[in-house]
Amino acid sequence: MIEPEAAFYELEDNMELAEDFLKYLIRYALDNCMEDLEFMNKMWDKGLLERLHFVLEHDFKRLDYTEGIEILKASGRKFEFPCDWGCDLQSEHERYLVEEHFKRPVILINYPKDIKAFYIKQNDDGKTVRAMDVLFPGIGEIIGGSEREADYGKLHARVAELGMNEKELWWYLDTRRWGSAPHSGFGLGFDRLLLFVTGMTNIRDVQPFPRTPQPPDFSRTPSECGSFRPSFAVRDSHILECAPAAPDFPKTGIRPP
């Protein structure tokens, strides 16, 4: 995951950054890896280069979540999953908006607050938040992001509304307690980007490293673990991690009020 966070950025700035970032990466791949992309286009996915240019040549459509739901419901399409207001869109909904309705990448914004994280900036309607998802052809969501809530009172009220443990979040709330500024960020799924740029159909094919159920255990030698043993032990049907516990946070000696 690539996760930029920008100070003094509101949602509109965040959308511009996400679009420019994606187009830069795709253009870089076309400029520097054309031989590889032509090979993939010829041998694996004959529409690959066309899709890459499709993204570069079109402005991303900004679409309100509520309008997106109305389009989906009026489409007459029978989706596998329901698409009523308040639901989190599935890949089939996202791809319909991108590939069939608008025929260009879409940035979906202003989601219902009940399906998004507590720290996202609330809109004045009291029902939605300033979240965004960038939707791509063949992929669906490739970026998820938002403008963050900078108002301490609203953030504190949202934590209480969700019944979250305020004592565990004291350090986060303190970043707003004495004032803040507009700021936004997003997460780009790098594996999904590789999936899109290479034309692969299974995300496991673009993983740059092996994926295992537990993190590797470097606290024991091979002789202690035995040959070809995983980095975890199973006892009474429970997986027990071998790695030592992480130190308590914070390490600076500062304690919550």
Secondary structure, 3 states (H helix, E strand, C coil): CECCEEECCCHHHHHHHHHHHHHHHHHHHHHHCHHHHHHHHHHCCCCHHHHHHHHHCCCCEEEEHHHHHHHHHHCCCCCCCCCCCCCCCCHHHHHHHHHHHHCCCEEEEEEEHHHCCCCECECCCCCEEEEEEEEECCCEEEEEEEEECCCHHHHHHHHHHCCCCHHHHHHHHHHHHCCCCCEEEEEECHHHHHHHHHCCCCHHHHCCCCCCCCCCCCCCCHHHHCCCCCCEEEECCEEEECCCCCCCCCCCCCCCC
